[in-house]
Amino acid sequence: MNRIFLDVHALQTVPPSNLNRDDTGAPKSAVYGGVPRARVSSQAWKRATRTYFTDEQLLEASELGVRTKKVAEVLAARITALDETINGTAALTLAAEVIQTATGSKIEVPKRKANADKDGEDPAAPTSKYLMFLSARQLDGLAQIAVDGAADVKKYFQNKENKARAKKIADTRHSVDIALFGRMVADSADINVDAAVQVAHAISVHRVENESDYYTAVDDHNTDAEPGAGMIGTVDFNSATLYRYAALNVHQLRSNLGEGLQEDQPLATPVRRAVEAFVHGFIASLPTGKINTFGNHTLPDAVIVKLRTTRPVSFASVFEEPVRGEGGGYVEEACERLAQYVPSVERAYGDEDSTVTWVLRVGASTEKLSGLGEEAPSLTKLVASVGQAVADHVGQDG
């Protein structure tokens, strides 16, 4: 199929918060344009997007994967569900052997837990050395292989066809989240999955200095003779208008999904479903760092989505000179800059005729963006329009 890229840009204002902490507990930051900015790492927002798929039921469990070191426990549960006679330690041992054969990764009991049974504790379960990302359908397939070879799994895998079958299961029928965000298997690069999505670190469009909140907590059982706090401490925070950006490589996504989530579906269907889930999830999700402390539940003020056939284009350059906010806020000036910059850069690099644009905006401060593209009245309408456009492109090429 032709190269197709989907760019998602968002401006989101977050009040006092600590979405994404560094090793000292302070909000992450970066220097850009010569001044400090608030920053939320790409990993934090990718995690938030993935969990949003499940929390908001954008995708079914069968369409998603599991990323865990406890992969033997996850597979063992599926093995037992298929054959109740295989349980406990036997299921874990069998699961470890199957995963090791399918992925080339060692699955073993961590050394620090290896002697737990000597102290009268239950034996520790074997784990992988790093997070293992497998789809629900891959786990189901590996569970069936485990049951088939349960009588003597090592002998079972001496058969080259059985071993090849296990490896094939681990490298086909990827879940939507694996197809989007990719998978790295350090011990077996041939089953790696190249990510279809690139997510930028969100940065503030203006200068930001972190602040510190001194707090106290009262002991409810203290008497009048016991004045003072039961606990004191500090928590760092900042507030910012963030520029967020993600680029989705649609042709890579289609390649990762293969023939689709279900064999009877037209090729465009699983791709459209994955695209719609990502666009919705990325726009509406929010990292949950210190969310109980600050309650910073906001949504983007403005969203621009572009479908391109050239290459991904971030608009972060327009904020290299920080927004000053002389009028008392940052959103309006940020939108004004985007309204001027976006057509200019597309004219300069010849993207105008090959780009389709959708805009979702909230409030009068985003008025300047109204002429950039087709205005969507809601997130639902935006997602549906983008999904249809992608399906049309995939269908034409398919």
C-alpha positions as CSV (number, residue, x, y, z in Angstrom):
1,M,0.0,0.0,0.0
2,N,1.0,3.6,-0.3
3,R,2.7,5.4,2.6
4,I,0.1,6.9,4.9
5,F,0.8,8.9,8.0
6,L,-1.6,10.2,10.6
7,D,-0.4,13.1,12.7
8,V,-2.2,14.0,16.0
9,H,-1.5,17.4,17.6
10,A,-3.1,18.6,20.8
11,L,-2.9,21.6,23.1
12,Q,-3.8,20.7,26.6
13,T,-3.8,22.9,29.7
14,V,-3.1,21.2,33.0
15,P,-3.5,23.0,36.3
16,P,-1.1,22.3,39.3
17,S,-0.1,18.7,38.8
18,N,2.7,16.2,38.7
19,L,1.8,13.9,35.8
20,N,5.2,12.3,35.3
21,R,8.0,12.3,38.0
22,D,11.7,12.1,37.7
23,D,14.0,10.2,40.1
24,T,13.7,13.0,42.7
25,G,9.9,13.1,42.6
26,A,9.8,16.4,40.7
27,P,7.8,16.9,37.5
28,K,10.0,16.0,34.5
29,S,11.3,19.0,32.6
30,A,13.4,19.9,29.5
31,V,15.2,23.0,28.2
32,Y,13.8,24.0,24.8
33,G,14.3,27.4,23.1
34,G,16.7,28.3,25.9
35,V,14.1,28.1,28.7
36,P,12.9,25.4,31.0
37,R,9.7,23.7,30.0
38,A,7.3,21.2,31.6
39,R,7.7,17.8,30.1
40,V,5.7,14.5,30.1
41,S,7.6,11.6,28.7
42,S,6.4,9.7,25.7
43,Q,6.4,6.5,27.7
44,A,4.0,8.0,30.3
45,W,1.5,8.9,27.6
46,K,1.8,5.7,25.7
47,R,1.1,3.8,28.9
48,A,-1.9,6.1,29.5
49,T,-3.2,5.4,26.0
50,R,-2.9,1.6,26.4
51,T,-4.7,1.6,29.7
52,Y,-7.4,3.8,28.2
53,F,-8.2,1.1,25.6
54,T,-9.3,-1.2,28.4
55,D,-10.7,1.3,30.9
56,E,-13.0,2.9,28.4
57,Q,-13.7,-0.4,26.5
58,L,-12.4,0.9,23.2
59,L,-11.1,-2.6,22.4
60,E,-12.0,-6.0,23.7
61,A,-9.6,-8.1,25.8
62,S,-9.1,-10.5,22.8
63,E,-7.7,-7.6,20.7
64,L,-5.1,-6.6,23.3
65,G,-1.9,-8.0,24.7
66,V,-0.2,-8.5,28.1
67,R,3.1,-7.0,28.9
68,T,4.7,-8.6,32.0
69,K,7.6,-10.4,33.4
70,K,5.1,-12.8,35.0
71,V,4.4,-14.3,31.6
72,A,4.8,-17.9,32.8
73,E,2.0,-17.3,35.4
74,V,-0.2,-15.8,32.7
75,L,0.3,-18.7,30.3
76,A,0.0,-21.3,33.1
77,A,-3.5,-20.0,33.9
78,R,-4.5,-20.5,30.3
79,I,-3.0,-24.0,30.3
80,T,-5.0,-25.0,33.4
81,A,-8.2,-23.5,31.8
82,L,-7.7,-25.9,28.8
83,D,-6.7,-28.9,30.9
84,E,-7.6,-28.8,34.6
85,T,-5.2,-31.8,35.3
86,I,-2.3,-29.5,34.5
87,N,-2.0,-27.0,37.4
88,G,0.3,-25.5,40.0
89,T,4.0,-26.1,39.5
90,A,3.5,-28.4,36.6
91,A,1.6,-25.7,34.7
92,L,4.3,-23.1,35.5
93,T,7.1,-25.4,34.4
94,L,5.3,-26.3,31.2
95,A,4.6,-22.6,30.5
96,A,8.2,-21.6,31.0
97,E,9.4,-24.3,28.5
98,V,6.9,-23.2,25.9
99,I,7.6,-19.5,26.1
100,Q,11.4,-20.2,26.1
101,T,11.0,-22.2,22.9
102,A,8.7,-19.7,21.2
103,T,10.6,-16.5,22.0
104,G,14.2,-17.7,22.8
105,S,14.0,-15.8,26.1
106,K,15.0,-17.5,29.4
107,I,12.2,-18.0,31.8
108,E,13.5,-18.9,35.2
109,V,13.1,-18.3,38.9
110,P,14.9,-15.1,40.0
111,K,18.0,-15.9,42.0
112,R,16.9,-13.9,45.0
113,K,13.8,-16.1,45.2
114,A,15.3,-19.4,44.2
115,N,15.7,-20.6,47.8
116,A,12.2,-19.5,49.0
117,D,11.0,-23.2,49.3
118,K,13.9,-23.9,51.7
119,D,12.4,-21.4,54.1
120,G,9.0,-23.2,54.0
121,E,7.5,-20.7,51.5
122,D,5.8,-21.7,48.3
123,P,8.3,-22.0,45.3
124,A,8.6,-18.8,43.4
125,A,7.2,-18.7,39.9
126,P,9.7,-18.4,37.0
127,T,9.8,-15.0,35.2
128,S,11.4,-13.4,32.2
129,K,14.3,-11.0,32.6
130,Y,12.4,-8.2,30.9
131,L,8.8,-7.3,30.1
132,M,7.4,-9.8,27.6
133,F,4.6,-8.5,25.3
134,L,2.3,-11.2,23.9
135,S,-1.2,-10.9,22.5
136,A,-4.2,-12.7,24.0
137,R,-4.4,-14.8,20.8
138,Q,-0.7,-15.7,21.0
139,L,-1.1,-16.8,24.6
140,D,-4.1,-18.9,23.7
141,G,-2.1,-20.5,20.9
142,L,0.9,-21.2,23.1
143,A,-1.4,-22.7,25.7
144,Q,-2.8,-25.2,23.2
145,I,0.7,-26.2,22.2
146,A,1.6,-26.7,25.9
147,V,-1.4,-29.0,26.3
148,D,-0.5,-30.9,23.1
149,G,3.0,-31.5,24.3
150,A,2.3,-31.9,28.0
151,A,3.3,-35.6,28.2
152,D,6.9,-34.8,27.5
153,V,7.4,-31.2,26.3
154,K,11.1,-31.4,25.7
155,K,10.7,-34.4,23.4
156,Y,7.7,-32.6,21.8
157,F,9.9,-29.7,20.8
158,Q,12.6,-32.0,19.4
159,N,10.2,-32.2,16.5
160,K,11.2,-29.3,14.2
161,E,7.6,-28.8,13.1
162,N,6.3,-28.3,16.6
163,K,9.1,-25.9,17.4
164,A,8.5,-23.9,14.3
165,R,4.8,-23.8,15.1
166,A,5.5,-22.3,18.5
167,K,7.7,-19.7,17.0
168,K,5.1,-18.8,14.4
169,I,2.4,-18.4,17.0
170,A,4.6,-15.9,18.9
171,D,5.1,-13.9,15.7
172,T,1.7,-13.8,14.1
173,R,-1.8,-12.5,15.0
174,H,-0.5,-9.5,16.9
175,S,-2.8,-7.6,19.2
176,V,-3.7,-4.0,18.4
177,D,-1.4,-2.6,21.2
178,I,1.6,-4.6,20.0
179,A,0.9,-3.5,16.4
180,L,0.7,0.1,17.5
181,F,3.5,0.4,20.0
182,G,5.8,-2.4,18.9
183,R,7.6,-5.2,20.8
184,M,11.3,-5.8,21.5
185,V,12.5,-9.3,22.4
186,A,16.1,-8.9,23.2
187,D,16.9,-12.6,22.9
188,S,15.1,-13.2,19.6
189,A,15.2,-10.1,17.3
190,D,13.4,-12.0,14.5
191,I,10.1,-11.7,16.4
192,N,10.5,-8.0,17.2
193,V,7.7,-5.8,16.0
194,D,8.4,-2.3,14.7
195,A,6.2,0.3,16.3
196,A,3.6,1.9,14.1
197,V,3.3,4.8,16.5
198,Q,5.8,7.5,17.5
199,V,4.9,9.6,20.5
200,A,6.8,12.8,21.3
201,H,7.5,14.0,24.8
202,A,4.8,16.6,25.6
203,I,6.3,20.0,26.4
204,S,4.9,23.2,27.6
205,V,4.5,26.0,25.0
206,H,5.9,28.4,27.6
207,R,8.5,28.7,30.3
208,V,7.8,26.7,33.4
209,E,9.4,26.7,36.8
210,N,8.6,23.8,39.2
211,E,7.0,24.8,42.5
212,S,6.9,23.0,45.8
213,D,3.8,22.5,48.1
214,Y,4.5,22.2,51.8
215,Y,1.7,20.1,53.4
216,T,0.7,18.8,56.9
217,A,-1.5,16.0,57.9
218,V,-3.4,16.0,61.2
219,D,-3.5,12.9,63.5
220,D,-7.2,12.3,64.2
221,H,-6.5,10.8,67.6
222,N,-4.4,13.7,68.9
223,T,-5.8,15.5,71.9
224,D,-5.8,19.2,72.6
225,A,-2.6,18.6,74.6
226,E,-0.9,17.2,71.5
227,P,-0.7,20.1,69.0
228,G,1.0,20.0,65.7
229,A,0.9,17.8,62.7
230,G,1.1,14.0,62.5
231,M,3.0,14.2,59.3
232,I,4.6,17.0,57.2
233,G,6.2,16.9,53.8
234,T,6.5,18.5,50.4
235,V,5.4,17.6,46.9
236,D,6.6,19.3,43.7
237,F,4.3,20.4,41.0
238,N,3.8,22.7,38.0
239,S,1.1,23.9,35.7
240,A,1.4,24.2,31.9
241,T,-0.2,24.3,28.5
242,L,1.3,21.3,26.8
243,Y,1.9,20.7,23.1
244,R,1.4,17.0,22.5
245,Y,2.2,15.1,19.3
246,A,2.0,11.6,17.9
247,A,2.6,10.1,14.5
248,L,0.9,6.9,13.3
249,N,2.5,5.0,10.4
250,V,-0.7,3.5,8.9
251,H,1.1,1.2,6.4
252,Q,3.3,-0.2,9.2
253,L,0.2,-0.7,11.3
254,R,-1.4,-2.7,8.5
255,S,1.7,-4.8,8.1
256,N,1.9,-5.5,11.8
257,L,-1.8,-6.5,12.0
258,G,-1.3,-8.9,9.1
259,E,-4.6,-10.2,7.7
260,G,-6.6,-8.8,10.5
261,L,-8.0,-9.6,13.9
262,Q,-10.5,-12.0,12.4
263,E,-9.8,-13.9,9.2
264,D,-13.3,-13.1,7.8
265,Q,-12.8,-9.3,8.1
266,P,-11.9,-7.2,5.1
267,L,-8.4,-5.9,5.4
268,A,-9.4,-2.3,6.1
269,T,-11.6,-3.3,9.2
270,P,-8.9,-4.1,11.7
271,V,-6.7,-1.2,10.6
272,R,-9.6,1.2,10.9
273,R,-10.5,-0.2,14.3
274,A,-6.9,0.2,15.6
275,V,-6.6,3.7,14.2
276,E,-9.8,4.8,15.8
277,A,-8.9,3.3,19.1
278,F,-5.5,5.0,19.0
279,V,-6.8,8.5,18.0
280,H,-9.5,8.4,20.7
281,G,-7.2,6.9,23.3
282,F,-4.3,9.3,22.7
283,I,-6.5,12.4,22.7
284,A,-8.6,11.6,25.8
285,S,-6.1,9.8,28.0
286,L,-4.1,11.3,30.8
287,P,-1.1,10.0,32.8
288,T,-2.2,9.4,36.4
289,G,0.9,10.6,38.3
290,K,-0.2,12.2,41.6
291,I,-3.8,12.4,40.3
292,N,-5.3,11.8,43.7
293,T,-3.2,14.7,45.1
294,F,-4.1,17.3,42.4
295,G,-7.2,16.0,40.6
296,N,-6.0,17.5,37.4
297,H,-8.6,15.9,35.1
298,T,-8.5,18.0,31.9
299,L,-9.0,17.4,28.2
300,P,-7.3,19.1,25.2
301,D,-8.5,22.6,24.3
302,A,-7.6,22.0,20.7
303,V,-6.8,19.0,18.5
304,I,-5.5,18.9,14.9
305,V,-5.4,15.6,13.0
306,K,-3.7,15.3,9.6
307,L,-3.6,12.4,7.2
308,R,-0.5,12.7,5.0
309,T,1.1,10.7,2.2
310,T,4.6,12.3,2.5
311,R,6.1,12.0,6.0
312,P,5.2,12.9,9.6
313,V,5.5,16.6,10.6
314,S,5.6,17.9,14.1
315,F,4.7,21.5,14.8
316,A,6.9,21.8,17.9
317,S,9.1,24.3,16.1
318,V,6.5,27.0,16.3
319,F,7.0,27.0,20.1
320,E,10.8,27.1,20.0
321,E,10.3,30.8,21.1
322,P,8.2,30.4,24.2
323,V,4.7,31.8,24.3
324,R,4.8,34.8,26.7
325,G,1.1,34.7,27.8
326,E,1.0,38.5,28.1
327,G,-2.8,38.4,27.8
328,G,-3.0,36.3,30.9
329,G,-3.1,32.8,29.3
330,Y,-1.2,30.7,26.7
331,V,-3.9,28.8,24.7
332,E,-5.0,31.7,22.5
333,E,-1.5,32.7,21.4
334,A,-0.5,29.1,20.9
335,C,-3.5,28.6,18.6
336,E,-2.7,31.8,16.7
337,R,0.8,30.6,16.1
338,L,-0.4,27.3,14.8
339,A,-2.9,28.9,12.5
340,Q,-0.1,30.9,10.9
341,Y,2.6,28.2,10.9
342,V,0.7,25.2,9.7
343,P,-0.3,26.5,6.3
344,S,3.1,28.1,5.8
345,V,5.1,24.9,6.4
346,E,2.8,22.9,4.2
347,R,3.0,25.4,1.4
348,A,6.8,25.5,1.7
349,Y,7.2,21.7,1.6
350,G,4.3,21.0,-0.9
351,D,2.0,19.1,1.5
352,E,-1.2,21.1,0.8
353,D,-2.7,18.9,-1.9
354,S,-1.9,15.6,-0.3
355,T,-3.1,16.4,3.3
356,V,-6.5,16.0,4.8
357,T,-7.1,17.9,8.1
358,W,-9.6,17.7,10.9
359,V,-9.9,20.2,13.8
360,L,-11.5,19.7,17.2
361,R,-11.6,22.8,19.4
362,V,-13.2,24.0,22.6
363,G,-13.8,27.7,23.6
364,A,-13.2,31.1,22.1
365,S,-9.5,31.0,22.7
366,T,-9.1,28.4,19.9
367,E,-11.0,30.4,17.3
368,K,-7.9,31.0,15.1
369,L,-7.8,27.3,14.3
370,S,-11.2,27.3,12.7
371,G,-9.9,27.7,9.1
372,L,-7.3,24.9,9.2
373,G,-9.5,22.1,8.2
374,E,-12.8,20.3,8.5
375,E,-14.2,21.0,12.0
376,A,-15.4,18.1,14.0
377,P,-18.3,18.8,16.5
378,S,-17.1,16.1,18.9
379,L,-14.4,13.6,19.5
380,T,-16.7,10.8,18.4
381,K,-17.3,12.5,15.1
382,L,-13.6,13.2,14.6
383,V,-12.6,9.6,15.3
384,A,-15.3,8.3,12.9
385,S,-14.2,10.7,10.1
386,V,-10.5,9.8,10.5
387,G,-11.3,6.1,10.6
388,Q,-13.4,6.3,7.4
389,A,-10.6,8.2,5.6
390,V,-8.0,5.6,6.6
391,A,-10.3,2.8,5.6
392,D,-10.8,4.4,2.2
393,H,-7.1,4.6,1.6
394,V,-6.4,1.1,2.8
395,G,-9.3,-0.2,0.7
396,Q,-8.0,1.4,-2.4
397,D,-4.6,0.1,-1.9
398,G,-5.7,-3.4,-0.8
